[in-house]
Amino acid sequence: MFEASATRVLTIVHILTNVFATGVREIRGPLAAKISNLYRLWNVFKGRNHEDLIALHEKFGDDVRLGPRVVSIRNLEDVNRIYNVKQPYTNSEFYVVQQQLVNGRAAQTLFTTINERFHASIKRPISNAYSMSTLTDYEPLVDRSILTLFEELDRRYLDSSASCPLFDWLQYHAFDVIGELTCREPFGFLRAGQDVDGIIAQLNSSMDYNVYLV
């Protein structure tokens, strides 16, 4: 009897703590979202999260509470303030769960780290590679991949009645461009006309994993 009562009390305390969490209690949103992250999980599971998010903002305004400590922000001024590099906002655990394991340890990257010093240390050596003057030098490499794309589409579909899965081909093109820019040669997606070594499939599986955790 005592254990059952204690469980009920702890459950109620947990719910109230979530609903009235400091810093977000004033932000409007669905009651279920304030109680538990299961609300977000269910929306993602339905596959309509992007549509639901738009509807929630239309109903509740620019700031919508999506979880006990999760807020979606639509106002561009707020977004710019949060993502301003001069603001002392630390990345949340959203990024940590996306870190890959290497030899049993989480490997931080430029995108997944929440350590500002580490982020700066790995960004500094490559920042010049993303300057506008450098990016224009890459244009011939991108053009080469575009020509390969057109060649393969003409060869495979110009005189064929088969439908062309253009989305897949544009994805192959994107990966080959990345290969051109980083390794000075394509990964071979366009010439193969398919996912090379299951790289895209593995990335899709990783995204499925991440989307349910975050």
Backbone as CSV, one residue per row, in Angstrom:
resi,resn,N_x,N_y,N_z,CA_x,CA_y,CA_z,C_x,C_y,C_z
1,MET,0.836,-1.202,0.000,0.000,0.000,0.000,0.876,1.260,0.000
2,PHE,1.886,1.236,0.895,2.771,2.399,0.990,3.533,2.617,-0.310
3,GLU,4.030,1.512,-0.922,4.789,1.624,-2.164,3.923,2.194,-3.280
4,ALA,2.670,1.740,-3.355,1.763,2.243,-4.387,1.499,3.731,-4.197
5,SER,1.290,4.140,-2.957,1.041,5.554,-2.670,2.269,6.399,-2.990
6,ALA,3.438,5.875,-2.619,4.681,6.603,-2.885,4.901,6.767,-4.384
7,THR,4.577,5.710,-5.144,4.723,5.772,-6.600,3.814,6.837,-7.196
8,ARG,2.576,6.887,-6.710,1.633,7.897,-7.206,2.113,9.306,-6.878
9,VAL,2.610,9.477,-5.659,3.095,10.798,-5.250,4.284,11.223,-6.109
10,LEU,5.230,10.301,-6.314,6.410,10.613,-7.122,6.028,10.924,-8.563
11,THR,5.030,10.185,-9.081,4.564,10.437,-10.446,3.963,11.828,-10.568
12,ILE,3.145,12.189,-9.593,2.521,13.518,-9.598,3.580,14.613,-9.486
13,VAL,4.554,14.403,-8.597,5.632,15.382,-8.432,6.421,15.527,-9.730
14,HIS,6.692,14.390,-10.377,7.441,14.409,-11.639,6.679,15.187,-12.708
15,ILE,5.383,14.945,-12.813,4.556,15.637,-13.807,4.525,17.134,-13.532
16,LEU,4.307,17.500,-12.274,4.243,18.919,-11.923,5.587,19.610,-12.144
17,THR,6.666,18.891,-11.854,8.001,19.452,-12.082,8.219,19.741,-13.559
18,ASN,7.754,18.823,-14.414,7.889,19.023,-15.854,7.012,20.167,-16.350
19,VAL,5.756,20.160,-15.930,4.806,21.173,-16.410,5.248,22.578,-16.020
20,PHE,5.742,22.717,-14.788,6.106,24.043,-14.283,7.621,24.243,-14.232
21,ALA,8.328,23.638,-15.180,9.787,23.739,-15.222,10.236,25.194,-15.341
22,THR,11.267,25.531,-14.593,11.788,26.897,-14.586,12.286,27.302,-15.970
23,GLY,11.911,28.497,-16.386,12.387,29.037,-17.650,11.475,28.795,-18.830
24,VAL,10.596,27.786,-18.738,9.709,27.477,-19.869,8.244,27.403,-19.457
25,ARG,7.951,27.596,-18.181,6.582,27.407,-17.691,5.596,28.378,-18.338
26,GLU,6.091,29.549,-18.771,5.204,30.553,-19.344,4.947,30.323,-20.833
27,ILE,5.702,29.437,-21.439,5.581,29.217,-22.883,4.409,28.289,-23.172
28,ARG,3.583,28.687,-24.105,2.381,27.930,-24.424,2.713,26.699,-25.266
29,GLY,1.816,25.720,-25.175,1.974,24.492,-25.941,0.989,23.452,-25.466
30,PRO,0.908,22.317,-26.154,-0.004,21.252,-25.733,0.340,20.759,-24.327
31,LEU,-0.663,20.473,-23.526,-0.428,19.999,-22.165,0.388,18.714,-22.165
32,ALA,0.085,17.818,-23.103,0.812,16.543,-23.171,2.301,16.771,-23.389
33,ALA,2.654,17.810,-24.149,4.059,18.107,-24.408,4.759,18.603,-23.148
34,LYS,4.032,19.311,-22.300,4.621,19.817,-21.060,4.878,18.698,-20.058
35,ILE,4.106,17.624,-20.177,4.214,16.513,-19.228,5.351,15.572,-19.576
36,SER,5.487,15.248,-20.875,6.440,14.208,-21.256,6.933,14.409,-22.684
37,ASN,8.145,13.922,-22.960,8.691,13.939,-24.314,8.034,12.902,-25.215
38,LEU,7.180,12.057,-24.633,6.465,11.067,-25.442,5.583,11.744,-26.485
39,TYR,5.159,12.966,-26.207,4.358,13.716,-27.182,5.161,13.935,-28.465
40,ARG,6.413,14.375,-28.321,7.268,14.592,-29.498,7.565,13.281,-30.199
41,LEU,7.840,12.243,-29.413,8.145,10.938,-29.987,6.986,10.436,-30.837
42,TRP,5.767,10.606,-30.360,4.593,10.159,-31.096,4.437,10.939,-32.396
43,ASN,4.679,12.246,-32.356,4.583,13.058,-33.565,5.600,12.627,-34.616
44,VAL,6.811,12.323,-34.167,7.847,11.860,-35.090,7.473,10.499,-35.655
45,PHE,6.966,9.619,-34.799,6.585,8.274,-35.226,5.504,8.318,-36.301
46,LYS,4.594,9.276,-36.213,3.522,9.401,-37.203,4.043,9.853,-38.557
47,GLY,5.235,10.443,-38.590,5.805,10.895,-39.849,5.264,12.225,-40.339
48,ARG,4.569,12.940,-39.461,3.978,14.222,-39.844,4.465,15.348,-38.930
49,ASN,5.627,15.173,-38.361,6.101,16.129,-37.367,6.230,17.539,-37.941
50,HIS,6.703,17.635,-39.191,6.882,18.952,-39.800,5.546,19.669,-39.982
51,GLU,4.503,18.917,-40.340,3.182,19.514,-40.512,2.572,19.889,-39.159
52,ASP,2.746,19.009,-38.188,2.224,19.288,-36.846,2.895,20.522,-36.246
53,LEU,4.187,20.679,-36.520,4.930,21.813,-35.971,4.392,23.138,-36.518
54,ILE,4.102,23.163,-37.809,3.533,24.374,-38.416,2.184,24.690,-37.786
55,ALA,1.366,23.655,-37.615,0.033,23.848,-37.025,0.128,24.348,-35.585
56,LEU,1.097,23.836,-34.834,1.264,24.262,-33.442,1.668,25.735,-33.357
57,HIS,2.541,26.158,-34.254,2.940,27.564,-34.255,1.772,28.462,-34.653
58,GLU,0.945,27.998,-35.567,-0.229,28.783,-35.942,-1.187,28.930,-34.757
59,LYS,-1.231,27.912,-33.916,-2.150,27.922,-32.779,-1.591,28.677,-31.578
60,PHE,-0.298,28.448,-31.273,0.264,28.979,-30.027,1.184,30.186,-30.210
61,GLY,1.600,30.472,-31.439,2.454,31.629,-31.660,3.889,31.276,-32.006
62,ASP,4.788,32.262,-31.882,6.180,32.085,-32.302,6.944,31.083,-31.447
63,ASP,6.634,31.021,-30.163,7.314,30.089,-29.261,6.337,29.006,-28.822
64,VAL,6.710,27.754,-29.059,5.838,26.631,-28.712,6.620,25.623,-27.885
65,ARG,6.047,25.205,-26.798,6.680,24.199,-25.938,6.365,22.816,-26.489
66,LEU,7.414,22.081,-26.858,7.256,20.755,-27.453,7.590,19.630,-26.488
67,GLY,8.146,19.973,-25.353,8.522,18.979,-24.355,8.709,19.675,-23.023
68,PRO,8.954,18.914,-21.962,9.166,19.531,-20.650,10.233,20.625,-20.676
69,ARG,11.270,20.424,-21.482,12.351,21.417,-21.584,12.781,21.616,-23.035
70,VAL,11.815,21.526,-23.934,12.081,21.703,-25.370,11.138,22.760,-25.922
71,VAL,11.706,23.741,-26.625,10.910,24.833,-27.183,11.247,25.004,-28.658
72,SER,10.223,25.156,-29.481,10.408,25.466,-30.899,10.216,26.966,-31.088
73,ILE,11.168,27.597,-31.786,11.143,29.045,-31.968,10.991,29.384,-33.445
74,ARG,10.038,30.262,-33.758,9.790,30.644,-35.146,10.247,32.068,-35.447
75,ASN,10.272,32.929,-34.455,10.638,34.321,-34.671,12.092,34.436,-35.130
76,LEU,12.316,35.041,-36.297,13.654,35.093,-36.875,14.630,35.894,-36.019
77,GLU,14.146,36.918,-35.345,15.035,37.697,-34.482,15.565,36.841,-33.337
78,ASP,14.692,36.022,-32.772,15.122,35.124,-31.691,16.082,34.070,-32.215
79,VAL,15.777,33.530,-33.394,16.640,32.509,-33.997,18.029,33.081,-34.252
80,ASN,18.087,34.273,-34.822,19.379,34.907,-35.103,20.153,35.191,-33.824
81,ARG,19.442,35.548,-32.764,20.115,35.824,-31.492,20.696,34.539,-30.893
82,ILE,19.955,33.455,-30.993,20.414,32.181,-30.433,21.617,31.641,-31.195
83,TYR,21.577,31.763,-32.530,22.651,31.195,-33.346,23.773,32.186,-33.625
84,ASN,23.716,33.348,-33.027,24.792,34.319,-33.156,26.035,33.779,-32.458
85,VAL,27.154,33.760,-33.179,28.378,33.164,-32.622,28.885,33.929,-31.404
86,LYS,28.439,35.163,-31.223,28.897,35.963,-30.090,28.070,35.718,-28.831
87,GLN,26.982,34.971,-28.968,26.132,34.700,-27.810,26.635,33.463,-27.063
88,PRO,26.619,33.491,-25.739,27.167,32.374,-24.947,26.181,31.227,-24.753
89,TYR,25.507,30.809,-25.824,24.566,29.706,-25.697,25.277,28.393,-26.021
90,THR,25.202,27.440,-25.118,25.839,26.138,-25.314,24.871,25.187,-26.004
91,ASN,25.396,24.403,-26.947,24.551,23.420,-27.617,23.979,22.431,-26.609
92,SER,22.772,21.968,-26.873,22.086,21.064,-25.951,22.475,19.611,-26.211
93,GLU,21.867,18.711,-25.435,22.119,17.278,-25.587,21.591,16.749,-26.918
94,PHE,20.853,17.572,-27.653,20.388,17.213,-28.995,21.549,16.713,-29.850
95,TYR,22.718,17.320,-29.674,23.870,16.993,-30.506,24.638,15.781,-29.989
96,VAL,24.614,15.568,-28.691,25.405,14.490,-28.093,24.958,13.121,-28.595
97,VAL,23.641,12.914,-28.706,23.144,11.599,-29.114,23.493,11.284,-30.558
98,GLN,23.956,12.281,-31.312,24.312,12.050,-32.706,25.796,11.757,-32.889
99,GLN,26.529,11.687,-31.789,27.940,11.345,-31.876,28.103,9.851,-32.151
100,GLN,28.947,9.530,-33.110,29.196,8.141,-33.472,30.218,7.519,-32.519
101,LEU,30.110,6.208,-32.351,31.061,5.493,-31.500,32.248,5.015,-32.326
102,VAL,33.441,5.315,-31.874,34.673,4.860,-32.510,35.500,4.154,-31.445
103,ASN,35.718,2.854,-31.641,36.433,2.047,-30.644,35.784,2.145,-29.268
104,GLY,34.458,2.174,-29.275,33.717,2.184,-28.026,33.581,3.538,-27.354
105,ARG,34.110,4.579,-27.981,34.031,5.914,-27.396,33.329,6.873,-28.350
106,ALA,32.573,7.815,-27.783,31.866,8.801,-28.600,32.872,9.739,-29.256
107,ALA,32.743,9.891,-30.572,33.646,10.760,-31.326,32.947,12.081,-31.634
108,GLN,33.513,13.161,-31.145,32.940,14.475,-31.399,33.359,14.983,-32.774
109,THR,32.455,15.684,-33.431,32.748,16.297,-34.717,32.402,17.782,-34.649
110,LEU,32.637,18.470,-35.751,32.323,19.896,-35.814,30.849,20.148,-35.545
111,PHE,30.002,19.207,-35.947,28.559,19.373,-35.786,28.056,18.863,-34.438
112,THR,28.613,17.761,-33.950,28.025,17.112,-32.777,28.632,17.527,-31.442
113,THR,29.745,18.232,-31.451,30.358,18.610,-30.178,29.569,19.723,-29.488
114,ILE,29.587,19.719,-28.161,28.985,20.818,-27.399,30.077,21.577,-26.638
115,ASN,31.322,21.217,-26.930,32.468,21.881,-26.315,32.937,23.009,-27.236
116,GLU,32.778,24.252,-26.804,33.100,25.399,-27.652,34.590,25.448,-28.008
117,ARG,35.446,25.100,-27.068,36.886,25.132,-27.342,37.269,24.083,-28.374
118,PHE,36.692,22.890,-28.237,36.980,21.834,-29.204,36.460,22.240,-30.579
119,HIS,35.268,22.826,-30.614,34.674,23.278,-31.873,35.588,24.286,-32.568
120,ALA,36.096,25.240,-31.798,36.978,26.263,-32.364,38.288,25.659,-32.856
121,SER,38.811,24.669,-32.122,40.110,24.082,-32.469,40.069,23.301,-33.773
122,ILE,38.921,22.682,-34.093,38.852,21.917,-35.344,38.287,22.756,-36.490
123,LYS,37.643,23.858,-36.159,37.117,24.737,-37.205,38.197,25.652,-37.769
124,ARG,39.086,26.095,-36.900,40.094,27.078,-37.296,40.952,26.617,-38.484
125,PRO,41.463,25.377,-38.493,42.341,24.969,-39.599,41.633,24.859,-40.953
126,ILE,40.308,24.709,-40.957,39.605,24.496,-42.225,38.711,25.666,-42.622
127,SER,38.678,26.712,-41.812,37.750,27.816,-42.080,38.023,28.489,-43.420
128,ASN,39.301,28.591,-43.809,39.629,29.237,-45.081,39.084,28.469,-46.278
129,ALA,38.889,27.170,-46.090,38.380,26.350,-47.196,36.943,26.696,-47.549
130,TYR,36.261,27.415,-46.663,34.857,27.747,-46.899,34.654,29.237,-47.180
131,SER,35.741,29.956,-47.415,35.611,31.358,-47.796,35.077,31.447,-49.220
132,MET,34.454,32.564,-49.569,33.849,32.710,-50.889,34.884,32.592,-52.001
133,SER,36.069,33.161,-51.791,37.107,33.094,-52.824,37.554,31.661,-53.081
134,THR,37.604,30.867,-52.018,37.996,29.464,-52.173,36.886,28.653,-52.816
135,LEU,35.656,28.918,-52.429,34.528,28.165,-52.971,34.401,28.338,-54.473
136,THR,34.689,29.530,-54.982,34.604,29.736,-56.431,35.649,28.906,-57.176
137,ASP,36.752,28.596,-56.518,37.772,27.750,-57.149,37.288,26.314,-57.319
138,TYR,36.263,25.936,-56.539,35.750,24.570,-56.611,34.767,24.375,-57.771
139,GLU,34.369,25.462,-58.406,33.312,25.379,-59.413,33.608,24.373,-60.529
140,PRO,34.838,24.306,-61.061,35.112,23.303,-62.104,34.869,21.866,-61.638
141,LEU,35.122,21.597,-60.368,34.900,20.248,-59.849,33.412,19.929,-59.810
142,VAL,32.604,20.918,-59.436,31.154,20.729,-59.425,30.645,20.559,-60.849
143,ASP,31.176,21.371,-61.773,30.769,21.272,-63.181,31.068,19.886,-63.736
144,ARG,32.194,19.324,-63.338,32.562,17.991,-63.825,31.547,16.947,-63.377
145,SER,31.078,17.072,-62.159,30.070,16.136,-61.663,28.731,16.347,-62.369
146,ILE,28.403,17.601,-62.675,27.156,17.882,-63.399,27.187,17.247,-64.784
147,LEU,28.319,17.350,-65.468,28.455,16.732,-66.790,28.300,15.217,-66.704
148,THR,28.884,14.621,-65.680,28.740,13.175,-65.490,27.285,12.807,-65.254
149,LEU,26.585,13.618,-64.480,25.164,13.382,-64.229,24.382,13.392,-65.530
150,PHE,24.593,14.402,-66.369,23.873,14.496,-67.638,24.214,13.324,-68.557
151,GLU,25.486,12.940,-68.580,25.907,11.810,-69.411,25.186,10.530,-69.007
152,GLU,25.125,10.271,-67.720,24.495,9.044,-67.238,22.985,9.059,-67.463
153,LEU,22.352,10.209,-67.266,20.907,10.294,-67.505,20.592,10.091,-68.982
154,ASP,21.399,10.696,-69.861,21.190,10.510,-71.302,21.399,9.056,-71.691
155,ARG,22.459,8.455,-71.186,22.794,7.077,-71.560,21.749,6.080,-71.082
156,ARG,21.200,6.321,-69.922,20.299,5.350,-69.317,18.824,5.583,-69.648
157,TYR,18.440,6.841,-69.915,17.003,7.122,-70.015,16.564,7.830,-71.294
158,LEU,17.503,8.372,-72.077,17.117,9.147,-73.252,16.324,8.319,-74.248
159,ASP,16.759,7.096,-74.496,16.077,6.218,-75.451,15.360,5.070,-74.752
160,SER,14.995,5.298,-73.507,14.346,4.247,-72.728,12.972,4.712,-72.264
161,SER,12.080,3.753,-72.111,10.740,4.069,-71.599,10.696,4.000,-70.072
162,ALA,11.810,3.618,-69.474,11.865,3.505,-68.012,11.801,4.888,-67.373
163,SER,11.139,4.964,-66.229,11.066,6.230,-65.504,12.393,6.508,-64.806
164,CYS,12.714,7.771,-64.664,13.983,8.174,-64.053,13.752,8.615,-62.612
165,PRO,14.332,7.907,-61.653,14.217,8.329,-60.239,15.147,9.511,-59.976
166,LEU,14.707,10.695,-60.369,15.575,11.872,-60.355,16.107,12.187,-58.959
167,PHE,15.274,11.972,-57.939,15.737,12.262,-56.576,16.982,11.445,-56.246
168,ASP,16.971,10.160,-56.604,18.126,9.301,-56.329,19.363,9.809,-57.061
169,TRP,19.177,10.206,-58.318,20.314,10.662,-59.106,20.892,11.974,-58.576
170,LEU,20.030,12.856,-58.121,20.531,14.099,-57.539,21.296,13.829,-56.248
171,GLN,20.872,12.804,-55.530,21.600,12.423,-54.314,22.963,11.835,-54.674
172,TYR,23.009,11.008,-55.726,24.295,10.469,-56.183,25.222,11.616,-56.591
173,HIS,24.645,12.595,-57.281,25.428,13.762,-57.714,25.994,14.510,-56.503
174,ALA,25.173,14.703,-55.480,25.622,15.424,-54.286,26.795,14.709,-53.618
175,PHE,26.714,13.387,-53.528,27.798,12.634,-52.898,29.064,12.680,-53.743
176,ASP,28.919,12.605,-55.053,30.102,12.673,-55.912,30.745,14.057,-55.873
177,VAL,29.940,15.098,-55.726,30.495,16.445,-55.568,31.317,16.522,-54.285
178,ILE,30.796,15.937,-53.216,31.545,15.919,-51.954,32.878,15.201,-52.143
179,GLY,32.854,14.094,-52.901,34.092,13.380,-53.191,35.070,14.233,-53.978
180,GLU,34.556,14.958,-54.969,35.403,15.841,-55.774,36.050,16.922,-54.908
181,LEU,35.266,17.501,-54.017,35.764,18.617,-53.214,36.749,18.182,-52.139
182,THR,36.541,17.003,-51.590,37.384,16.562,-50.472,38.535,15.658,-50.902
183,CYS,38.319,14.852,-51.943,39.332,13.871,-52.342,39.829,14.065,-53.772
184,ARG,39.278,15.085,-54.453,39.637,15.371,-55.838,39.236,14.267,-56.803
185,GLU,38.354,13.405,-56.375,37.771,12.420,-57.284,36.428,11.980,-56.718
186,PRO,35.481,11.627,-57.600,34.142,11.264,-57.124,34.152,9.927,-56.399
187,PHE,33.122,9.695,-55.607,32.988,8.416,-54.915,32.474,7.321,-55.841
188,GLY,31.950,7.697,-57.009,31.510,6.704,-57.987,30.028,6.419,-57.999
189,PHE,29.237,7.228,-57.326,27.787,7.011,-57.290,27.165,7.164,-58.675
190,LEU,27.550,8.210,-59.400,26.935,8.474,-60.700,27.285,7.400,-61.717
191,ARG,28.532,7.011,-61.791,28.929,5.979,-62.754,28.304,4.632,-62.411
192,ALA,28.166,4.352,-61.124,27.559,3.079,-60.714,26.045,3.129,-60.848
193,GLY,25.477,4.324,-60.746,24.025,4.457,-60.819,23.316,3.851,-59.623
194,GLN,24.019,3.798,-58.500,23.429,3.212,-57.300,24.203,3.648,-56.061
195,ASP,23.667,3.285,-54.920,24.299,3.580,-53.639,25.586,2.767,-53.527
196,VAL,26.708,3.434,-53.379,28.004,2.760,-53.312,28.290,2.307,-51.884
197,ASP,28.510,1.010,-51.730,28.847,0.424,-50.422,27.800,0.704,-49.349
198,GLY,26.567,0.980,-49.785,25.488,1.197,-48.827,25.649,2.441,-47.972
199,ILE,26.429,3.420,-48.459,26.700,4.625,-47.667,25.423,5.405,-47.387
200,ILE,24.605,5.614,-48.423,23.369,6.381,-48.245,22.415,5.640,-47.316
201,ALA,22.320,4.321,-47.491,21.435,3.525,-46.637,21.862,3.620,-45.173
202,GLN,23.182,3.579,-44.946,23.676,3.689,-43.571,23.370,5.058,-42.973
203,LEU,23.505,6.103,-43.784,23.192,7.446,-43.298,21.706,7.587,-42.990
204,ASN,20.870,6.994,-43.832,19.427,7.042,-43.579,19.073,6.324,-42.283
205,SER,19.720,5.173,-42.052,19.476,4.439,-40.809,19.923,5.254,-39.603
206,SER,21.054,5.935,-39.754,21.559,6.780,-38.673,20.598,7.925,-38.383
207,MET,20.028,8.504,-39.438,19.073,9.596,-39.247,17.806,9.095,-38.556
208,ASP,17.350,7.899,-38.928,16.180,7.320,-38.260,16.449,7.150,-36.769
209,TYR,17.644,6.670,-36.458,18.044,6.482,-35.057,18.060,7.823,-34.319
210,ASN,18.679,8.823,-34.952,18.815,10.128,-34.301,17.481,10.815,-34.076
211,VAL,16.590,10.711,-35.064,15.348,11.473,-34.991,14.463,11.006,-33.839
212,TYR,14.559,9.720,-33.483,13.759,9.225,-32.361,14.386,9.573,-31.016
213,LEU,15.715,9.734,-30.998,16.386,10.028,-29.735,16.332,11.504,-29.373
214,VAL,16.387,12.366,-30.374,16.436,13.798,-30.074,15.047,14.366,-29.840
